[in-house]
Amino acid sequence: MQLFFNSKFRKRKFSELNPVSIISTLDKLRMRIDERFPGSGLGRVAAEMGEVAAEIVLLAEQLPRPIWPIRIVTFVAIGLLVGLTAWVCVLTVRYIPAGESGLMEILQGAESAINELIFLGLAILFLATVENRIKRKAALSSLHRLRSIAHVVDMHQLTKDPASLLADFKKTASSPERTMSPNQLTRYLDYCSELLAINSKLAALHVQSFQDSEVQKTVDEVENLSHELSSKIWQKIMMLDVVIKKK
């Protein structure tokens, strides 16, 4: 898979995740899975994960950018608010010398102006937060896909039980078909663990240039989920090492 990104993604510091490197690592992992396990479901998961990763990289590029139509409308609303406030001040200065009749006109105009000021203030408050809400919704939707992928990877390793390789293991009528050798099973589980690690890094991209507490919380949840599932896989790999040494 060859993806072309702008120079912004090609000049990353060592303290930041490089989206191009993540895409490249995932693509190589997909090829390794296909070469060792041709036509496997895990390879198809890796391929779909590559498509999701490409979308996430583009999203991560867009999240820190301003949504100019919303900002322009916000600036216009602020300008109207300032202009209306100035107009009220001008009316006050103009009609104060007019005595009681002028005061009545000021009060009538002020009542209408205050209503407009309140409306504009609420509109500005809404516009000031709507951009962040739009970006948050897009990020959370993307993170939901990564959470689903983590569970799919876990399903693929669920029946890969090292205990089935023990000499005293007895199959039942409902036992899944297991044809992998210990070495193949180790590689398969290792590939699952690598997919989960990349899944975690893709989640972290969402908050690398976009700071939002709710998105950060969801990123932490996806990372923790990936770590917990990977820990289960590594327990199986350690059991496999014991089985291989016994043989």
Secondary structure, 3 states (H helix, E strand, C coil): CCCCCCHHHHCCCCCCCCHHHHHHHHHHHHHHHHHHCCCCHHHHHHHHHHHHHHHHHHHHHHCCCCCHHHHHHHHHHHHHHHHHHHHHHHHHHHHHHHCHHHHHHHHHHHHHHHHHHHHHHHHHHHHHHHHHHHHHHHHHHHHHHHHHHHHHHHHHHHCCCHHHHCCCCCCCCCCCCCCCCHHHHHHHHHHHHHHHHHHHHHHHHCCCCCCCHHHHHHHHHHHHHHHHHHHHHHHHHHHHHHHHHHC
